[in-house]
Amino acid sequence: MDFLKDFLPLYIFVIVVVAVKLFFIYNEKQRLMKIAIESFNNLTGLEFEKYLQMIFTEKEFKVSRTEYKGDNGVNLIIEKDNFKTAVQAKRSKNRLGVKGIQEIKAGQANCHCDSAMVITNNYFTAQAKKLAEINMIELWDKKRLIKETLNMPVNRNILTSNS
């Protein structure tokens, strides 16, 4: 019992240090999320596509960008392990509706891809989510995009250097 009594101040100190560290980590993530949201909203459509290209390249995908105009709804084709995915990048001030889902589904077939996904800096309407689920199209909304950004060591360095 004396052993615990002797080390009680040390235990309390360690608990306080860990709590403070967790608090700062949480605040840093919140700060980085705010920077990421502001950054996405200020990108042009082409810059947003290039940003997504960087994310997938970092995730070790082979990435091909389609022509900026006349892309049939497909902005990127990502490939890993001979599995091709058609990606549509939609930077928008509003929630995305079914049009983007319809476009990428047609683009997926046109580009002979195995799957499709739509990525936005915003959110999707309920109808878009339902149509995507029916057609097995993966959706990345603002929340998922931020998560992917914060999980990237390269992007973490880029975001923190802007502050």
Backbone as JSON Lines, residues from 0, in Angstrom:
{"i":0,"aa":"M","n":[0.82,-1.19,0.0],"ca":[0.0,0.0,0.0],"c":[0.87,1.25,0.0]}
{"i":1,"aa":"D","n":[1.99,1.21,0.7],"ca":[2.9,2.36,0.71],"c":[3.45,2.63,-0.68]}
{"i":2,"aa":"F","n":[3.61,1.54,-1.45],"ca":[4.11,1.68,-2.8],"c":[3.18,2.57,-3.63]}
{"i":3,"aa":"L","n":[1.87,2.29,-3.57],"ca":[0.9,3.11,-4.29],"c":[0.88,4.54,-3.77]}
{"i":4,"aa":"K","n":[0.97,4.67,-2.47],"ca":[0.95,5.99,-1.85],"c":[2.15,6.83,-2.3]}
{"i":5,"aa":"D","n":[3.32,6.17,-2.41],"ca":[4.53,6.87,-2.81],"c":[4.48,7.35,-4.26]}
{"i":6,"aa":"F","n":[3.8,6.59,-5.12],"ca":[3.77,6.92,-6.53],"c":[2.49,7.62,-6.98]}
{"i":7,"aa":"L","n":[1.58,7.89,-6.07],"ca":[0.33,8.54,-6.42],"c":[0.54,9.89,-7.12]}
{"i":8,"aa":"P","n":[1.44,10.75,-6.64],"ca":[1.67,12.02,-7.36],"c":[2.17,11.8,-8.8]}
{"i":9,"aa":"L","n":[2.98,10.79,-8.99],"ca":[3.48,10.49,-10.34],"c":[2.34,10.03,-11.24]}
{"i":10,"aa":"Y","n":[1.48,9.16,-10.74],"ca":[0.31,8.71,-11.52],"c":[-0.58,9.89,-11.9]}
{"i":11,"aa":"I","n":[-0.83,10.75,-10.96],"ca":[-1.67,11.93,-11.23],"c":[-1.02,12.81,-12.29]}
{"i":12,"aa":"F","n":[0.28,13.01,-12.17],"ca":[1.01,13.82,-13.14],"c":[0.9,13.21,-14.54]}
{"i":13,"aa":"V","n":[1.1,11.91,-14.65],"ca":[1.03,11.23,-15.95],"c":[-0.37,11.37,-16.55]}
{"i":14,"aa":"I","n":[-1.4,11.21,-15.74],"ca":[-2.78,11.33,-16.21],"c":[-3.04,12.74,-16.71]}
{"i":15,"aa":"V","n":[-2.57,13.75,-16.0],"ca":[-2.76,15.14,-16.42],"c":[-2.03,15.41,-17.74]}
{"i":16,"aa":"V","n":[-0.81,14.92,-17.85],"ca":[-0.03,15.13,-19.08],"c":[-0.73,14.48,-20.27]}
{"i":17,"aa":"V","n":[-1.21,13.26,-20.1],"ca":[-1.91,12.56,-21.18],"c":[-3.19,13.31,-21.55]}
{"i":18,"aa":"A","n":[-3.94,13.78,-20.58],"ca":[-5.18,14.52,-20.84],"c":[-4.89,15.81,-21.62]}
{"i":19,"aa":"V","n":[-3.86,16.53,-21.22],"ca":[-3.49,17.77,-21.91],"c":[-3.06,17.45,-23.35]}
{"i":20,"aa":"K","n":[-2.29,16.41,-23.53],"ca":[-1.83,16.01,-24.87],"c":[-3.03,15.67,-25.76]}
{"i":21,"aa":"L","n":[-3.97,14.9,-25.24],"ca":[-5.17,14.55,-26.01],"c":[-5.99,15.79,-26.37]}
{"i":22,"aa":"F","n":[-6.08,16.72,-25.45],"ca":[-6.79,17.97,-25.7],"c":[-6.14,18.73,-26.87]}
{"i":23,"aa":"F","n":[-4.82,18.82,-26.88],"ca":[-4.12,19.54,-27.95],"c":[-4.24,18.81,-29.28]}
{"i":24,"aa":"I","n":[-4.2,17.49,-29.26],"ca":[-4.36,16.72,-30.49],"c":[-5.75,16.97,-31.07]}
{"i":25,"aa":"Y","n":[-6.78,16.94,-30.24],"ca":[-8.15,17.19,-30.69],"c":[-8.27,18.6,-31.28]}
{"i":26,"aa":"N","n":[-7.73,19.6,-30.61],"ca":[-7.8,20.97,-31.11],"c":[-7.04,21.14,-32.42]}
{"i":27,"aa":"E","n":[-5.92,20.45,-32.56],"ca":[-5.14,20.53,-33.8],"c":[-5.94,19.92,-34.95]}
{"i":28,"aa":"K","n":[-6.59,18.79,-34.7],"ca":[-7.41,18.18,-35.75],"c":[-8.55,19.1,-36.16]}
{"i":29,"aa":"Q","n":[-9.18,19.75,-35.18],"ca":[-10.26,20.69,-35.5],"c":[-9.74,21.86,-36.34]}
{"i":30,"aa":"R","n":[-8.57,22.37,-36.0],"ca":[-7.96,23.47,-36.75],"c":[-7.64,23.03,-38.18]}
{"i":31,"aa":"L","n":[-7.07,21.83,-38.33],"ca":[-6.74,21.33,-39.66],"c":[-8.0,21.09,-40.49]}
{"i":32,"aa":"M","n":[-9.06,20.61,-39.85],"ca":[-10.31,20.4,-40.57],"c":[-10.85,21.72,-41.11]}
{"i":33,"aa":"K","n":[-10.76,22.78,-40.3],"ca":[-11.24,24.1,-40.74],"c":[-10.43,24.59,-41.93]}
{"i":34,"aa":"I","n":[-9.1,24.42,-41.88],"ca":[-8.24,24.82,-42.99],"c":[-8.59,24.03,-44.24]}
{"i":35,"aa":"A","n":[-8.81,22.72,-44.07],"ca":[-9.13,21.86,-45.22],"c":[-10.43,22.29,-45.87]}
{"i":36,"aa":"I","n":[-11.46,22.54,-45.06],"ca":[-12.76,22.96,-45.6],"c":[-12.61,24.26,-46.38]}
{"i":37,"aa":"E","n":[-11.92,25.23,-45.8],"ca":[-11.72,26.51,-46.48],"c":[-10.93,26.33,-47.77]}
{"i":38,"aa":"S","n":[-9.94,25.45,-47.73],"ca":[-9.12,25.21,-48.92],"c":[-9.93,24.6,-50.04]}
{"i":39,"aa":"F","n":[-10.74,23.57,-49.73],"ca":[-11.55,22.92,-50.76],"c":[-12.51,23.91,-51.41]}
{"i":40,"aa":"N","n":[-13.1,24.78,-50.6],"ca":[-14.08,25.73,-51.13],"c":[-13.46,26.78,-52.03]}
{"i":41,"aa":"N","n":[-12.16,27.01,-51.89],"ca":[-11.48,28.04,-52.69],"c":[-10.81,27.48,-53.95]}
{"i":42,"aa":"L","n":[-10.83,26.18,-54.14],"ca":[-10.21,25.58,-55.32],"c":[-11.13,25.72,-56.53]}
{"i":43,"aa":"T","n":[-10.53,25.84,-57.71],"ca":[-11.32,25.75,-58.93],"c":[-11.63,24.27,-59.16]}
{"i":44,"aa":"G","n":[-12.5,23.98,-60.12],"ca":[-12.8,22.59,-60.44],"c":[-11.57,21.81,-60.84]}
{"i":45,"aa":"L","n":[-10.73,22.41,-61.67],"ca":[-9.5,21.75,-62.13],"c":[-8.54,21.53,-60.96]}
{"i":46,"aa":"E","n":[-8.4,22.52,-60.08],"ca":[-7.53,22.36,-58.91],"c":[-8.03,21.25,-57.99]}
{"i":47,"aa":"F","n":[-9.35,21.15,-57.85],"ca":[-9.94,20.1,-57.03],"c":[-9.61,18.72,-57.61]}
{"i":48,"aa":"E","n":[-9.71,18.59,-58.93],"ca":[-9.34,17.33,-59.59],"c":[-7.87,16.99,-59.33]}
{"i":49,"aa":"K","n":[-7.0,17.98,-59.46],"ca":[-5.57,17.75,-59.24],"c":[-5.3,17.37,-57.78]}
{"i":50,"aa":"Y","n":[-6.04,17.97,-56.86],"ca":[-5.9,17.64,-55.45],"c":[-6.28,16.17,-55.21]}
{"i":51,"aa":"L","n":[-7.39,15.74,-55.81],"ca":[-7.8,14.34,-55.66],"c":[-6.79,13.4,-56.31]}
{"i":52,"aa":"Q","n":[-6.22,13.83,-57.42],"ca":[-5.16,13.05,-58.06],"c":[-4.01,12.83,-57.08]}
{"i":53,"aa":"M","n":[-3.65,13.87,-56.36],"ca":[-2.57,13.77,-55.38],"c":[-2.94,12.78,-54.26]}
{"i":54,"aa":"I","n":[-4.18,12.85,-53.77],"ca":[-4.61,11.94,-52.7],"c":[-4.48,10.49,-53.16]}
{"i":55,"aa":"F","n":[-5.0,10.18,-54.35],"ca":[-4.96,8.8,-54.81],"c":[-3.55,8.34,-55.15]}
{"i":56,"aa":"T","n":[-2.73,9.24,-55.65],"ca":[-1.33,8.89,-55.9],"c":[-0.64,8.52,-54.59]}
{"i":57,"aa":"E","n":[-0.9,9.3,-53.54],"ca":[-0.34,9.0,-52.22],"c":[-0.85,7.66,-51.68]}
{"i":58,"aa":"K","n":[-2.05,7.27,-52.08],"ca":[-2.62,6.0,-51.65],"c":[-2.18,4.85,-52.57]}
{"i":59,"aa":"E","n":[-1.2,5.14,-53.42],"ca":[-0.57,4.17,-54.31],"c":[-1.48,3.64,-55.41]}
{"i":60,"aa":"F","n":[-2.37,4.5,-55.89],"ca":[-3.16,4.17,-57.07],"c":[-2.44,4.71,-58.29]}
{"i":61,"aa":"K","n":[-2.61,4.05,-59.41],"ca":[-2.21,4.62,-60.7],"c":[-3.35,5.54,-61.08]}
{"i":62,"aa":"V","n":[-3.05,6.8,-61.37],"ca":[-4.1,7.8,-61.62],"c":[-3.95,8.38,-63.03]}
{"i":63,"aa":"S","n":[-5.07,8.39,-63.75],"ca":[-5.12,9.04,-65.06],"c":[-6.18,10.12,-65.0]}
{"i":64,"aa":"R","n":[-5.83,11.32,-65.47],"ca":[-6.82,12.39,-65.55],"c":[-7.39,12.4,-66.95]}
{"i":65,"aa":"T","n":[-8.71,12.6,-67.05],"ca":[-9.34,12.69,-68.36],"c":[-9.24,14.14,-68.83]}
{"i":66,"aa":"E","n":[-9.65,14.38,-70.07],"ca":[-9.66,15.75,-70.57],"c":[-10.59,16.58,-69.71]}
{"i":67,"aa":"Y","n":[-10.21,17.82,-69.46],"ca":[-11.01,18.67,-68.57],"c":[-12.39,18.95,-69.17]}
{"i":68,"aa":"K","n":[-12.46,19.16,-70.44],"ca":[-13.76,19.38,-71.12],"c":[-14.15,18.1,-71.84]}
{"i":69,"aa":"G","n":[-15.43,17.79,-71.83],"ca":[-15.92,16.61,-72.54],"c":[-15.48,15.31,-71.9]}
{"i":70,"aa":"D","n":[-15.46,15.28,-70.57],"ca":[-14.96,14.09,-69.86],"c":[-16.04,13.04,-69.59]}
{"i":71,"aa":"N","n":[-17.26,13.28,-70.06],"ca":[-18.38,12.36,-69.86],"c":[-18.64,12.03,-68.39]}
{"i":72,"aa":"G","n":[-18.36,12.99,-67.51],"ca":[-18.61,12.78,-66.09],"c":[-17.49,12.11,-65.34]}
{"i":73,"aa":"V","n":[-16.44,11.7,-66.02],"ca":[-15.31,11.03,-65.37],"c":[-14.12,11.99,-65.4]}
{"i":74,"aa":"N","n":[-13.63,12.35,-64.22],"ca":[-12.49,13.25,-64.14],"c":[-11.17,12.51,-63.94]}
{"i":75,"aa":"L","n":[-11.25,11.41,-63.19],"ca":[-10.07,10.6,-62.92],"c":[-10.42,9.13,-63.12]}
{"i":76,"aa":"I","n":[-9.43,8.37,-63.53],"ca":[-9.55,6.91,-63.5],"c":[-8.42,6.43,-62.61]}
{"i":77,"aa":"I","n":[-8.79,5.78,-61.52],"ca":[-7.78,5.28,-60.59],"c":[-7.74,3.76,-60.71]}
{"i":78,"aa":"E","n":[-6.54,3.22,-60.56],"ca":[-6.39,1.78,-60.75],"c":[-5.42,1.21,-59.72]}
{"i":79,"aa":"K","n":[-5.8,0.09,-59.16],"ca":[-4.94,-0.63,-58.23],"c":[-5.28,-2.11,-58.37]}
{"i":80,"aa":"D","n":[-4.27,-2.94,-58.49],"ca":[-4.45,-4.39,-58.63],"c":[-5.4,-4.74,-59.78]}
{"i":81,"aa":"N","n":[-5.23,-4.07,-60.92],"ca":[-6.04,-4.29,-62.13],"c":[-7.52,-4.02,-61.92]}
{"i":82,"aa":"F","n":[-7.87,-3.19,-60.94],"ca":[-9.26,-2.81,-60.67],"c":[-9.37,-1.32,-60.94]}
{"i":83,"aa":"K","n":[-10.19,-0.96,-61.94],"ca":[-10.31,0.43,-62.36],"c":[-11.58,1.06,-61.81]}
{"i":84,"aa":"T","n":[-11.43,2.29,-61.3],"ca":[-12.56,3.05,-60.76],"c":[-12.64,4.4,-61.46]}
{"i":85,"aa":"A","n":[-13.84,4.72,-61.93],"ca":[-14.11,6.03,-62.52],"c":[-14.46,6.99,-61.38]}
{"i":86,"aa":"V","n":[-13.82,8.16,-61.37],"ca":[-14.03,9.13,-60.29],"c":[-14.54,10.43,-60.87]}
{"i":87,"aa":"Q","n":[-15.61,10.93,-60.28],"ca":[-16.09,12.26,-60.65],"c":[-15.82,13.2,-59.48]}
{"i":88,"aa":"A","n":[-15.17,14.31,-59.76],"ca":[-14.87,15.33,-58.75],"c":[-15.89,16.45,-58.9]}
{"i":89,"aa":"K","n":[-16.64,16.72,-57.84],"ca":[-17.66,17.76,-57.89],"c":[-17.45,18.75,-56.76]}
{"i":90,"aa":"R","n":[-16.84,19.89,-57.09],"ca":[-16.69,20.96,-56.11],"c":[-17.93,21.82,-56.23]}
{"i":91,"aa":"S","n":[-18.65,21.96,-55.12],"ca":[-19.94,22.63,-55.19],"c":[-20.24,23.4,-53.91]}
{"i":92,"aa":"K","n":[-21.03,24.47,-54.06],"ca":[-21.48,25.23,-52.88],"c":[-22.76,24.63,-52.31]}
{"i":93,"aa":"N","n":[-23.39,23.72,-53.06],"ca":[-24.65,23.1,-52.65],"c":[-24.5,21.59,-52.54]}
{"i":94,"aa":"R","n":[-25.48,20.98,-51.88],"ca":[-25.51,19.51,-51.83],"c":[-25.66,18.98,-53.24]}
{"i":95,"aa":"L","n":[-25.02,17.82,-53.49],"ca":[-25.11,17.22,-54.83],"c":[-26.32,16.32,-54.93]}
{"i":96,"aa":"G","n":[-27.01,16.44,-56.05],"ca":[-28.18,15.62,-56.32],"c":[-27.86,14.43,-57.2]}
{"i":97,"aa":"V","n":[-28.9,13.87,-57.8],"ca":[-28.77,12.63,-58.57],"c":[-28.02,12.81,-59.89]}
{"i":98,"aa":"K","n":[-27.94,14.02,-60.42],"ca":[-27.29,14.23,-61.72],"c":[-25.86,13.7,-61.73]}
{"i":99,"aa":"G","n":[-25.1,14.0,-60.69],"ca":[-23.72,13.52,-60.63],"c":[-23.63,12.0,-60.59]}
{"i":100,"aa":"I","n":[-24.59,11.37,-59.92],"ca":[-24.62,9.9,-59.83],"c":[-24.93,9.32,-61.21]}
{"i":101,"aa":"Q","n":[-25.89,9.92,-61.89],"ca":[-26.24,9.45,-63.24],"c":[-25.07,9.62,-64.2]}
{"i":102,"aa":"E","n":[-24.39,10.75,-64.1],"ca":[-23.24,11.01,-64.99],"c":[-22.13,9.99,-64.78]}
{"i":103,"aa":"I","n":[-21.78,9.73,-63.52],"ca":[-20.66,8.82,-63.27],"c":[-21.01,7.39,-63.65]}
{"i":104,"aa":"K","n":[-22.27,7.02,-63.51],"ca":[-22.68,5.66,-63.91],"c":[-22.5,5.49,-65.41]}
{"i":105,"aa":"A","n":[-22.91,6.48,-66.19],"ca":[-22.71,6.43,-67.64],"c":[-21.22,6.47,-67.98]}
{"i":106,"aa":"G","n":[-20.48,7.31,-67.27],"ca":[-19.04,7.42,-67.51],"c":[-18.3,6.14,-67.16]}
{"i":107,"aa":"Q","n":[-18.75,5.46,-66.12],"ca":[-18.13,4.19,-65.72],"c":[-18.2,3.19,-66.87]}
{"i":108,"aa":"A","n":[-19.36,3.07,-67.47],"ca":[-19.53,2.13,-68.59],"c":[-18.7,2.6,-69.8]}
{"i":109,"aa":"N","n":[-18.73,3.89,-70.07],"ca":[-18.01,4.44,-71.22],"c":[-16.49,4.23,-71.1]}
{"i":110,"aa":"C","n":[-15.97,4.29,-69.88],"ca":[-14.53,4.14,-69.65],"c":[-14.13,2.7,-69.29]}
{"i":111,"aa":"H","n":[-15.09,1.79,-69.32],"ca":[-14.84,0.37,-69.03],"c":[-14.2,0.18,-67.65]}
{"i":112,"aa":"C","n":[-14.78,0.84,-66.65],"ca":[-14.27,0.74,-65.29],"c":[-15.08,-0.27,-64.48]}
{"i":113,"aa":"D","n":[-14.44,-0.85,-63.47],"ca":[-15.08,-1.85,-62.62],"c":[-16.0,-1.23,-61.58]}
{"i":114,"aa":"S","n":[-15.7,0.0,-61.19],"ca":[-16.52,0.67,-60.18],"c":[-16.5,2.18,-60.44]}
{"i":115,"aa":"A","n":[-17.27,2.89,-59.6],"ca":[-17.35,4.35,-59.76],"c":[-17.49,5.01,-58.4]}
{"i":116,"aa":"M","n":[-17.07,6.26,-58.36],"ca":[-17.23,7.05,-57.14],"c":[-17.38,8.51,-57.48]}
{"i":117,"aa":"V","n":[-18.07,9.23,-56.58],"ca":[-18.23,10.68,-56.72],"c":[-17.68,11.3,-55.44]}
{"i":118,"aa":"I","n":[-16.86,12.33,-55.6],"ca":[-16.24,13.01,-54.47],"c":[-16.62,14.48,-54.53]}
{"i":119,"aa":"T","n":[-17.05,15.02,-53.39],"ca":[-17.44,16.42,-53.33],"c":[-16.87,17.09,-52.09]}
{"i":120,"aa":"N","n":[-16.79,18.4,-52.15],"ca":[-16.4,19.2,-50.99],"c":[-17.63,19.55,-50.15]}
{"i":121,"aa":"N","n":[-18.79,19.02,-50.52],"ca":[-20.04,19.31,-49.83],"c":[-20.66,18.0,-49.38]}
{"i":122,"aa":"Y","n":[-21.98,17.9,-49.41],"ca":[-22.69,16.69,-49.03],"c":[-23.61,16.27,-50.16]}
{"i":123,"aa":"F","n":[-24.22,15.09,-50.03],"ca":[-25.13,14.55,-51.03],"c":[-26.57,14.61,-50.52]}
{"i":124,"aa":"T","n":[-27.51,14.77,-51.43],"ca":[-28.92,14.71,-51.04],"c":[-29.27,13.25,-50.73]}
{"i":125,"aa":"A","n":[-30.38,13.07,-50.04],"ca":[-30.85,11.71,-49.71],"c":[-31.11,10.91,-51.0]}
{"i":126,"aa":"Q","n":[-31.67,11.58,-52.01],"ca":[-31.96,10.91,-53.28],"c":[-30.66,10.45,-53.96]}
{"i":127,"aa":"A","n":[-29.64,11.29,-53.91],"ca":[-28.35,10.92,-54.52],"c":[-27.74,9.73,-53.79]}
{"i":128,"aa":"K","n":[-27.82,9.74,-52.47],"ca":[-27.29,8.62,-51.69],"c":[-28.0,7.31,-52.03]}
{"i":129,"aa":"K","n":[-29.31,7.4,-52.17],"ca":[-30.1,6.2,-52.49],"c":[-29.73,5.68,-53.88]}
{"i":130,"aa":"L","n":[-29.66,6.58,-54.88],"ca":[-29.31,6.17,-56.23],"c":[-27.9,5.58,-56.27]}
{"i":131,"aa":"A","n":[-26.98,6.18,-55.53],"ca":[-25.61,5.67,-55.48],"c":[-25.57,4.27,-54.86]}
{"i":132,"aa":"E","n":[-26.34,4.07,-53.83],"ca":[-26.39,2.75,-53.18],"c":[-26.94,1.7,-54.14]}
{"i":133,"aa":"I","n":[-28.01,2.02,-54.85],"ca":[-28.61,1.09,-55.82],"c":[-27.6,0.72,-56.9]}
{"i":134,"aa":"N","n":[-26.8,1.7,-57.34],"ca":[-25.85,1.49,-58.42],"c":[-24.44,1.15,-57.94]}
{"i":135,"aa":"M","n":[-24.3,0.94,-56.64],"ca":[-23.01,0.58,-56.02],"c":[-21.91,1.59,-56.36]}
{"i":136,"aa":"I","n":[-22.25,2.86,-56.21],"ca":[-21.3,3.95,-56.44],"c":[-20.85,4.48,-55.08]}
{"i":137,"aa":"E","n":[-19.55,4.54,-54.89],"ca":[-18.99,5.03,-53.63],"c":[-19.08,6.55,-53.59]}
{"i":138,"aa":"L","n":[-19.45,7.08,-52.44],"ca":[-19.55,8.53,-52.27],"c":[-18.58,9.0,-51.2]}
{"i":139,"aa":"W","n":[-17.85,10.07,-51.52],"ca":[-17.02,10.76,-50.53],"c":[-17.59,12.16,-50.39]}
{"i":140,"aa":"D","n":[-18.13,12.46,-49.22],"ca":[-18.62,13.82,-48.97],"c":[-17.52,14.62,-48.27]}
{"i":141,"aa":"K","n":[-17.87,15.81,-47.83],"ca":[-16.91,16.71,-47.17],"c":[-16.23,16.01,-45.99]}
{"i":142,"aa":"K","n":[-17.01,15.33,-45.19],"ca":[-16.47,14.67,-43.99],"c":[-15.44,13.61,-44.37]}
{"i":143,"aa":"R","n":[-15.75,12.79,-45.35],"ca":[-14.82,11.73,-45.78],"c":[-13.59,12.34,-46.43]}
{"i":144,"aa":"L","n":[-13.77,13.39,-47.21],"ca":[-12.65,14.05,-47.87],"c":[-11.68,14.63,-46.84]}
{"i":145,"aa":"I","n":[-12.21,15.24,-45.8],"ca":[-11.37,15.77,-44.73],"c":[-10.63,14.65,-44.03]}
{"i":146,"aa":"K","n":[-11.34,13.56,-43.75],"ca":[-10.72,12.41,-43.09],"c":[-9.55,11.88,-43.93]}
{"i":147,"aa":"E","n":[-9.77,11.72,-45.22],"ca":[-8.71,11.23,-46.1],"c":[-7.54,12.21,-46.14]}
{"i":148,"aa":"T","n":[-7.84,13.49,-46.14],"ca":[-6.79,14.52,-46.15],"c":[-5.96,14.45,-44.88]}
{"i":149,"aa":"L","n":[-6.63,14.36,-43.74],"ca":[-5.92,14.35,-42.46],"c":[-5.14,13.07,-42.24]}
{"i":150,"aa":"N","n":[-5.5,12.0,-42.92],"ca":[-4.79,10.73,-42.78],"c":[-3.55,10.65,-43.67]}
{"i":151,"aa":"M","n":[-3.33,11.67,-44.48],"ca":[-2.2,11.66,-45.39],"c":[-1.03,12.44,-44.79]}
{"i":152,"aa":"P","n":[0.11,11.78,-44.54],"ca":[1.25,12.51,-43.97],"c":[1.69,13.7,-44.8]}
{"i":153,"aa":"V","n":[1.71,13.56,-46.12],"ca":[2.13,14.66,-46.99],"c":[1.17,15.83,-46.84]}
{"i":154,"aa":"N","n":[-0.13,15.55,-46.86],"ca":[-1.13,16.61,-46.76],"c":[-1.13,17.24,-45.38]}
{"i":155,"aa":"R","n":[-0.85,16.47,-44.35],"ca":[-0.78,17.02,-43.01],"c":[0.31,18.09,-42.96]}
{"i":156,"aa":"N","n":[1.44,17.82,-43.6],"ca":[2.53,18.79,-43.64],"c":[2.14,20.03,-44.44]}
{"i":157,"aa":"I","n":[1.46,19.84,-45.54],"ca":[1.03,20.96,-46.37],"c":[0.07,21.85,-45.58]}
{"i":158,"aa":"L","n":[-0.9,21.24,-44.92],"ca":[-1.91,22.01,-44.19],"c":[-1.29,22.77,-43.02]}
{"i":159,"aa":"T","n":[-0.38,22.15,-42.29],"ca":[0.17,22.82,-41.13],"c":[1.16,23.92,-41.51]}
{"i":160,"aa":"S","n":[1.74,23.84,-42.7],"ca":[2.69,24.88,-43.11],"c":[1.98,26.18,-43.5]}
{"i":161,"aa":"N","n":[0.67,26.13,-43.73],"ca":[-0.09,27.33,-44.12],"c":[-0.5,28.19,-42.95]}
{"i":162,"aa":"S","n":[-0.29,27.73,-41.74],"ca":[-0.79,28.48,-40.58],"c":[0.23,29.44,-40.03]}
